[in-house]
Amino acid sequence: MIGTTAQDSDMSQFQALLHGEEERVSADRGYDYPSVDEHLQKQEEVDGVARKAAPSKALDAAKKGFNRAIACIRVIAEHPFRILKRQLGYTKVH
């Protein structure tokens, strides 16, 4: 487990989160950077990182569809965190 300050970007720890044996990487829009795309292509991993819109532009239909498709997969892993946070009272846990 690695803790960082609030001013540190999630991207500062991206490489540390991977062990190298992944077949698929799923992440929220906070990880939608060209360096992440490049790394996943180089490692031949399935890219399940949600796409974000360019500044002052809306997402196109293809990216919206992609985000919706991977959200259906990510919800399976997110559900236990919802239980911990809401039903067991750990609302300060991130």
Secondary structure as UniProt FT lines:
FT   TURN            6..7
FT   HELIX           10..13
FT   HELIX           14..17
FT   STRAND          24..27
FT   HELIX           29..31
FT   HELIX           34..42
FT   TURN            43..44
FT   STRAND          46..49
FT   TURN            55..56
FT   HELIX           61..82
FT   HELIX           83..87
FT   TURN            91..92
//
